[in-house]
Amino acid sequence: MSPDVSKGLIIIRQQIEELDALAKQTLQDLNTIAGTERVAQWKVLTVERITNAVGPLEGQAFARIQPGPSFTNDLVEEFTDLVECYRSPLMILAKRLSQASPTGS
């Protein structure tokens, strides 16, 4: 991990906020196809930001995350599962970084 843990933590928190905003907008619009496309674009940017702020290993690990199959036939539920698929690992990484931070933010 990068020695500047606080910078990485800020970036991770920003990406979580962006993902939450995408999810909120998608659920308001009820356009899960466009939302899924926006999440894919968000993921590419997030991988780049994690790689730069936290380190290449963490960036690669996030890049490898793939949503599992969904059999609900409910597009909204499938979309929320997709968001959670990416949100959970970011929350775990943020927690790890905050524990590694000298101030414990």
C-alpha positions in Angstrom: 0.0 0.0 0.0 1.0 3.6 -0.6 2.6 5.4 2.3 -0.1 8.1 2.0 -2.9 6.1 3.4 -5.1 9.2 4.1 -5.1 10.1 0.4 -6.1 6.6 -0.5 -8.9 6.7 2.0 -10.2 9.9 0.6 -10.2 8.5 -2.9 -12.0 5.3 -1.8 -14.7 7.3 0.1 -15.2 9.6 -3.0 -15.7 6.5 -5.2 -18.2 5.1 -2.8 -20.1 8.4 -2.9 -20.0 8.5 -6.7 -21.3 4.9 -6.8 -24.1 5.7 -4.4 -25.0 8.8 -6.5 -25.1 6.7 -9.7 -27.3 4.1 -8.0 -29.7 6.8 -6.6 -30.0 8.5 -10.0 -30.6 5.1 -11.8 -33.3 4.1 -9.4 -35.0 7.5 -9.8 -34.9 7.2 -13.6 -35.7 3.5 -13.6 -33.3 3.0 -16.4 -31.1 0.2 -15.3 -29.5 -0.3 -18.7 -28.1 3.2 -18.7 -27.2 2.8 -15.0 -25.3 -0.4 -15.7 -23.3 1.3 -18.4 -22.5 4.2 -16.1 -21.4 1.8 -13.4 -19.1 0.1 -15.9 -17.5 3.5 -16.8 -17.3 4.3 -13.1 -15.5 1.0 -12.5 -12.8 1.8 -15.1 -12.2 5.1 -13.4 -12.2 3.6 -10.0 -9.6 1.0 -10.9 -7.3 3.8 -12.2 -7.9 5.9 -9.0 -7.3 2.9 -6.6 -4.1 2.0 -8.6 -2.8 5.5 -8.3 -3.8 6.3 -4.7 -3.6 2.9 -3.0 -1.4 0.7 -5.2 -1.4 -1.5 -8.2 -2.2 -4.7 -6.3 -5.4 -3.2 -4.8 -6.3 -1.7 -8.3 -5.9 -5.1 -9.9 -7.9 -6.8 -7.2 -10.7 -4.4 -7.8 -10.5 -4.8 -11.5 -11.0 -8.5 -11.2 -14.3 -8.1 -9.3 -17.2 -9.4 -11.5 -20.8 -9.6 -10.5 -22.2 -13.0 -10.2 -25.1 -14.4 -12.2 -28.6 -13.1 -11.4 -31.7 -15.1 -11.9 -34.3 -12.7 -10.5 -35.8 -11.3 -13.7 -36.1 -8.1 -11.7 -33.9 -5.4 -13.4 -33.9 -3.1 -10.3 -32.8 -5.9 -8.0 -30.1 -7.0 -10.4 -28.9 -3.4 -10.6 -28.8 -3.0 -6.8 -26.9 -6.3 -6.6 -24.4 -5.0 -9.2 -23.9 -1.8 -7.1 -23.4 -3.8 -3.9 -20.9 -6.1 -5.7 -18.6 -3.1 -6.0 -19.6 -1.2 -2.9 -18.8 -3.9 -0.4 -15.2 -4.4 -1.4 -14.7 -0.6 -1.4 -16.2 -0.4 2.1 -13.8 -3.2 3.3 -10.8 -1.4 1.7 -11.8 1.9 3.3 -12.0 0.2 6.7 -8.6 -1.4 6.2 -7.1 1.9 5.2 -8.6 3.8 8.1 -7.2 1.1 10.5 -3.8 1.5 8.9 -3.9 5.3 9.1 -1.7 6.7 11.8 -4.6 9.0 12.9 -7.2 6.2 12.5 -9.5 8.7 10.7 
